[in-house]
Amino acid sequence: MAFSSFTDVDEQARAFDGWSLDYTQISGGLFHGTSSVVSLGGIRLLVEQLNRIILQQGSVPSDRIAVAVPLELEGHARMCGEKSDRDSLHVFSSGPEFEFYSPDRHILVNVEIEPEKLSSNPMRVLGASLLGRHMAPLIPMASDVADNLRGLLKQTLAAAAQSSPGEQADTDERIELLERTVLYAVSEVLSASPASADTRPTRYWSLVNDVQERLQDASTCPLSIAELCVQLQLSRRTLQYAFQEALNLNPIAWLRAVRLNHVRRDLRLGESVTSAATKWGFWHLSSFANDYRVMFGELPSVAAKRYARRHA
């Protein structure tokens, strides 16, 4: 078992090997996250814990099935626009891309399955059939089913963490047993869901995505809600209601949070504080420094110095 601790959301996102993944911190405060990784033949378990609201966007390699079972999920959560909870199976490989809006309290066991790497032919056949199956991004589970799956994964993680002093053959046999246990448990939940299940995103999720796309280019990024409303041809009231319904957040806070994340990434690339801040429309540098500190738990000058030392 490999354990890592992070104070940077982008470094946390890189714990997912091979994924294309971006994390945007939405709630303010010093970020702290952890990941614990266990590899069992063709199955990889990654336990992720986050302490801030994060917008997760990305994609899973096409040769993998990736699902997540929440151990803790307290607060407003959306998976591809659909409201999720602790008894929802999150299927990150359900489409070409996904968006997961995770709450402050977030502990998930992510299960990645690579069918071609599974230990036996029956398992490889089952894995391939699951890979080719159309699945919704969110699969509701009955409470007892969810509790049983959580318990099984916890037992698997505990068993995998125990050192085995036996021969290599015994170790391989142990890994195959754990691999088979997880595969069939996940398969049972996936197979019980309708193959033609459709997503049920909130009414305003497409608007949230539209806004997010407009915030990615510094040269055209709206700097105020008034400017955003003109671009979208919407009233302020409609925009306010849409964000409250979809994200339980006001659009002003969203706009500021996303722009501050862009500044943080530019600082990591070596830009100066002044250059990065003004690039994203923060003209009053003292107010910007305070906003940055509230969002990330440190002043931008401190972050810039730390990133500069890494570059050096």
C-alpha positions in Angstrom: 0.0 0.0 0.0 1.4 3.4 -1.0 0.2 6.4 1.0 0.6 10.1 0.0 -0.5 13.4 1.6 -1.1 16.6 -0.4 -1.5 20.3 0.2 -2.0 21.1 -3.5 -5.1 20.0 -5.5 -3.2 19.6 -8.7 -0.7 17.2 -7.1 -3.6 15.3 -5.6 -5.2 14.9 -9.1 -1.9 13.4 -10.4 -2.4 10.4 -7.9 -4.7 8.9 -10.6 -2.2 7.3 -12.9 -3.1 7.7 -16.6 -6.2 9.8 -16.0 -6.7 13.2 -17.6 -7.8 15.1 -14.5 -8.2 18.7 -13.3 -9.1 19.8 -9.8 -10.5 23.2 -9.1 -10.7 24.2 -5.4 -14.0 26.0 -4.8 -14.3 26.4 -1.0 -11.8 28.5 0.9 -9.1 27.3 3.3 -5.9 25.4 3.3 -6.3 22.2 1.2 -5.3 18.9 2.6 -5.9 15.6 0.8 -4.6 12.0 1.0 -4.5 9.0 -1.2 -3.8 5.4 -0.4 -3.2 3.0 -3.3 -3.3 -0.8 -3.5 -2.7 -2.8 -6.7 -4.2 -6.2 -7.0 -3.3 -7.6 -10.4 -5.7 -6.0 -12.8 -7.5 -4.0 -10.1 -6.3 -0.8 -8.4 -7.9 0.6 -5.3 -7.3 4.2 -4.4 -8.8 5.7 -1.3 -9.0 9.5 -1.7 -9.8 12.0 1.1 -10.4 15.7 0.5 -11.3 18.5 2.9 -12.5 21.2 0.5 -15.2 21.5 -2.2 -13.5 20.5 -5.4 -14.7 20.5 -9.0 -13.2 17.4 -10.6 -13.2 17.2 -14.4 -11.5 14.7 -16.6 -11.6 11.3 -18.3 -10.5 7.7 -17.7 -8.3 5.7 -20.0 -10.6 3.8 -22.5 -9.2 0.4 -21.4 -10.4 0.8 -17.8 -13.6 0.6 -15.8 -13.5 3.2 -13.0 -16.1 3.4 -10.2 -16.1 4.9 -6.8 -17.8 3.9 -3.5 -18.2 6.7 -1.0 -17.1 6.0 2.6 -18.0 9.6 3.5 -19.9 12.0 1.3 -21.4 14.9 3.4 -22.7 17.9 1.6 -23.9 19.0 -1.8 -22.5 16.6 -4.4 -23.1 16.3 -8.2 -21.9 13.6 -10.5 -22.3 14.7 -14.2 -25.0 17.0 -13.0 -27.0 14.4 -11.0 -27.3 14.7 -7.3 -25.2 12.0 -5.6 -25.0 10.7 -2.0 -23.2 8.1 0.1 -25.2 5.2 -1.3 -24.5 6.1 -5.0 -22.0 4.2 -7.1 -20.1 6.8 -9.1 -19.1 5.5 -12.5 -16.3 7.7 -13.8 -15.8 5.7 -16.9 -19.4 6.0 -18.0 -18.6 8.5 -20.8 -15.8 10.3 -22.6 -15.6 12.9 -19.8 -17.0 13.4 -16.3 -17.6 16.2 -13.8 -17.8 15.5 -10.1 -18.6 18.3 -7.8 -17.4 16.9 -4.4 -18.3 18.3 -1.0 -16.0 19.3 1.9 -16.2 15.9 3.5 -15.2 13.4 0.9 -13.7 9.9 1.3 -14.1 7.6 -1.7 -12.7 4.2 -2.6 -12.0 4.3 -6.3 -11.9 1.0 -8.0 -10.1 0.8 -11.4 -10.4 -2.4 -13.4 -8.1 -3.2 -16.4 -9.7 -6.3 -18.0 -6.6 -7.4 -19.9 -4.5 -7.5 -16.7 -6.9 -9.6 -14.7 -5.4 -12.9 -13.5 -7.7 -15.5 -15.1 -9.5 -15.9 -18.3 -13.0 -15.9 -16.7 -12.2 -12.7 -15.0 -10.9 -11.1 -18.2 -14.1 -12.1 -20.0 -16.2 -10.6 -17.3 -14.1 -7.4 -17.2 -14.4 -7.0 -21.0 -18.2 -7.4 -20.9 -18.4 -4.7 -18.2 -16.1 -2.4 -20.2 -18.4 -2.7 -23.2 -21.6 -2.1 -21.2 -23.3 1.3 -21.3 -23.7 2.7 -17.8 -25.1 5.8 -16.2 -22.6 8.0 -14.3 -24.5 7.4 -11.1 -26.0 4.2 -9.9 -28.2 4.3 -6.8 -27.7 1.4 -4.4 -29.9 0.1 -1.6 -28.5 1.0 1.8 -27.7 -2.7 2.7 -26.0 -3.2 -0.7 -23.9 -0.1 -0.3 -23.0 -1.0 3.3 -21.9 -4.5 2.2 -19.8 -3.1 -0.7 -18.1 -0.6 1.7 -17.4 -3.4 4.2 -16.0 -5.7 1.5 -13.7 -2.9 0.2 -12.5 -2.0 3.7 -11.7 -5.7 4.4 -9.9 -6.0 1.1 -7.8 -2.9 1.9 -6.9 -4.2 5.3 -6.0 -7.6 3.9 -3.8 -6.1 1.2 -2.0 -3.9 3.7 -1.0 -6.9 5.8 2.5 -8.2 5.0 2.8 -11.8 3.8 6.0 -13.6 4.6 5.1 -16.6 2.5 6.4 -17.8 -0.9 5.7 -15.8 -4.1 3.2 -18.4 -5.1 1.2 -17.8 -1.9 1.4 -14.0 -2.5 0.1 -14.4 -6.1 -2.7 -16.6 -4.9 -3.7 -14.1 -2.2 -3.7 -11.3 -4.7 -5.9 -13.3 -7.2 -8.3 -14.0 -4.4 -8.7 -10.4 -3.4 -8.9 -9.4 -7.1 -11.7 -11.9 -7.8 -13.6 -10.8 -4.6 -13.6 -7.1 -5.7 -14.4 -7.8 -9.3 -17.4 -9.9 -8.7 -18.8 -7.6 -6.0 -18.5 -4.5 -8.3 -19.9 -6.6 -11.2 -23.0 -7.5 -9.2 -23.9 -3.8 -8.6 -23.1 -2.8 -12.2 -25.1 -5.7 -13.7 -28.1 -5.0 -11.6 -28.4 -1.5 -13.0 -30.4 -1.0 -16.3 -28.1 -1.1 -19.3 -29.9 1.8 -20.9 -30.0 4.0 -17.8 -30.1 7.7 -18.7 -28.5 10.5 -16.7 -30.8 12.8 -14.8 -28.7 16.0 -14.6 -30.1 19.0 -12.8 -32.0 21.4 -15.1 -29.1 24.0 -14.9 -26.1 21.8 -15.2 -25.5 22.6 -18.9 -25.5 26.3 -17.9 -22.9 25.6 -15.3 -20.7 23.9 -17.9 -21.2 26.8 -20.3 -20.1 29.3 -17.6 -17.1 27.1 -16.8 -16.0 27.0 -20.4 -16.1 30.8 -20.6 -13.7 31.0 -17.6 -10.8 29.1 -19.2 -9.3 31.8 -21.4 -7.8 34.8 -19.7 -8.3 37.1 -22.7 -12.1 36.6 -22.8 -12.8 35.5 -19.2 -15.7 37.6 -17.8 -14.6 39.6 -14.7 -18.0 40.3 -13.3 -21.5 38.8 -13.1 -22.8 41.8 -15.1 -20.4 40.9 -17.9 -21.2 37.2 -17.6 -25.0 37.9 -17.8 -24.5 39.9 -21.0 -22.5 37.1 -22.6 -25.1 34.5 -21.7 -28.1 36.8 -22.3 -29.5 35.9 -18.9 -30.7 38.0 -16.0 -28.7 38.1 -12.8 -31.7 36.5 -11.0 -31.7 33.6 -13.4 -28.0 33.0 -13.0 -28.2 33.3 -9.3 -31.0 30.7 -9.1 -29.3 28.3 -11.5 -26.1 28.2 -9.4 -27.9 27.9 -6.2 -29.9 25.0 -7.6 -27.0 23.2 -9.2 -24.1 23.9 -6.9 -25.6 25.4 -3.7 -23.3 28.4 -4.4 -23.7 31.9 -5.7 -22.1 32.7 -9.1 -19.9 35.5 -7.7 -18.1 33.0 -5.4 -17.8 30.6 -8.3 -16.3 33.2 -10.7 -13.8 34.4 -8.0 -12.8 30.8 -7.1 -12.1 29.7 -10.7 -10.1 32.8 -11.5 -8.0 32.4 -8.3 -7.3 28.7 -9.3 -6.0 30.0 -12.6 -3.7 32.4 -10.9 -2.4 29.6 -8.7 -1.6 27.5 -11.7 0.2 30.3 -13.4 2.3 30.9 -10.2 3.3 27.3 -10.4 4.5 27.8 -13.9 6.8 30.6 -12.7 4.8 33.7 -13.4 5.1 36.6 -11.0 2.3 37.5 -8.6 1.5 40.8 -10.3 1.6 39.2 -13.8 -0.7 36.3 -12.9 -3.1 38.4 -10.9 -3.6 41.1 -13.5 -3.8 38.5 -16.3 -7.0 37.1 -14.6 -8.4 40.5 -13.8 -7.4 41.1 -10.2 -6.3 44.8 -10.5 -6.4 45.7 -6.8 -3.4 43.6 -5.6 -4.0 44.0 -1.8 -7.6 42.8 -2.2 -6.4 40.0 -4.4 -3.8 38.9 -1.9 -6.5 38.7 0.8 -8.8 36.8 -1.5 -6.0 34.4 -2.4 -5.1 33.8 1.3 -8.8 33.1 2.2 -9.1 30.6 -0.7 -5.8 28.8 -0.3 -4.6 29.4 3.2 -1.5 31.3 2.2 -0.5 34.6 0.6 0.3 34.5 -3.1 3.8 35.8 -2.5 4.5 32.7 -0.2 3.2 30.4 -2.9 5.2 32.1 -5.6 8.4 31.7 -3.6 7.7 28.0 -2.9 7.1 27.3 -6.6 10.2 29.2 -7.6 12.3 27.0 -5.2 10.8 23.9 -6.9 11.8 25.3 -10.4 15.3 26.1 -9.1 
